[in-house]
């Protein structure tokens, strides 16, 4: 069941990426949100208690962010950022509950912090009124990824979190520093891959500790 759901989400995501050649078109926002909605459904049906509420809310917020950014990426950038901030906080809370401390992760976390600071510094002149929201979001993203790196028996979570960092970094460069050709399909494909990897880690069976 899990594999079929993730495959459906992957096919929907691939369909959206391919359909970008015809964008905009009616209801493209709905197609873009399908993978996150599938993951929200998995959270509702496979988890219980506080975890179900936290992760279902996180994936639902991601779906809302997807829809908003598809409808108008420029006008809806701030509310879209807010939606993904909710997602990052939800992930960080859940991952922190599963985390097991290890000093081996410290260099990777410091590298993430350095990369986040460098990206904000480079993008700073172009952020305008979004400076504070972006700083808050980057802090939440780093926190989410740091907690993901400590979930030692579910490595797909860490892989997905790192892919999410790459996707968001590319968005930051394209949006606030310098656009690059074909950025949207490339970024969206990495984003979908990150979400599916996190979903595999969250809802699949534990693996050997790393």
Buried (B, 14 or more C-beta within 10 A) or exposed (E): EEEEBBEEBBEBBEEBBEBBEEEEEEEBBBBBBBBBBBBBBBBBEBBEEEBBBBBBBBBBBBBBBBBBBBBEEEEBBEEBBBBBBBBBBBBBBBBBEBBEEEEEBEEBBEEBBEBBEEBBEBBBEEBEEBBEBBBBBBBBBBBBBBBBBBBBBBBBBBBBBBBBBBBBBBBBBBBBBEEEEEBBBBBBBBBBBBBBBBBBBBBBEEEEEE
